[in-house]
């Protein structure tokens, strides 16, 4: 019997994200807002669809507003 250590077990697993669909959509939205790569590539890399972006765009905008530092003059 071959035993696997902690790391080799995960290396042998298929590439599945530990992020939720909402978080992957947020990452994709940030990437698209920053102009990173073609849209189809960004969606594919983050394993999300246009429908996912639409579903989570409002919560992403809220998150973005909340995390944007307020500049004072």
C-alpha positions in Angstrom: 0.0 0.0 0.0 1.3 3.4 -1.0 0.8 6.1 1.7 0.4 9.8 0.7 1.5 12.7 2.7 -0.6 15.8 3.1 0.9 17.6 0.1 1.0 14.8 -2.4 -2.6 14.1 -1.8 -3.6 17.6 -2.9 -1.2 17.6 -5.8 -2.8 14.5 -7.1 -6.3 15.9 -6.8 -8.0 17.5 -9.8 -7.7 21.3 -9.9 -10.7 22.5 -8.0 -10.9 25.9 -6.5 -11.4 26.3 -2.8 -13.1 29.6 -3.5 -16.9 29.8 -3.8 -18.5 30.8 -7.1 -19.3 34.2 -5.6 -15.6 34.7 -4.7 -14.4 33.5 -8.1 -16.9 36.0 -9.7 -15.5 38.8 -7.6 -12.0 37.9 -8.6 -13.0 38.0 -12.2 -14.8 41.3 -11.8 -11.7 42.9 -10.2 -9.5 41.4 -13.0 -11.8 42.8 -15.7 -12.0 46.2 -14.0 -8.2 46.3 -14.0 -8.1 45.4 -17.7 -6.5 42.0 -17.3 -6.7 39.8 -20.3 -9.5 39.1 -22.7 -12.9 38.7 -21.1 -13.3 35.1 -22.1 -9.9 34.2 -20.7 -10.6 35.8 -17.4 -13.9 34.0 -17.1 -12.3 30.7 -18.0 -9.4 31.1 -15.6 -11.9 31.8 -12.8 -14.4 29.2 -13.8 -17.3 31.6 -14.0 -19.9 32.6 -16.6 -21.4 35.9 -17.7 -24.5 34.9 -15.6 -22.3 34.5 -12.5 -20.9 38.0 -13.1 -24.4 39.4 -13.4 -25.5 37.6 -10.2 -22.7 38.9 -8.1 -21.9 42.3 -9.6 -24.0 44.2 -7.1 -22.3 42.6 -4.1 -18.9 43.1 -5.7 -19.7 46.9 -6.2 -20.7 47.0 -2.5 -17.6 45.3 -1.5 -15.5 47.6 -3.7 -17.1 50.7 -2.2 -16.5 49.3 1.4 -12.8 48.6 0.7 -12.0 51.7 -1.1 -10.0 54.1 1.1 -11.6 57.5 1.5 -9.2 60.2 0.5 -9.4 63.5 2.4 -8.0 66.8 1.4 
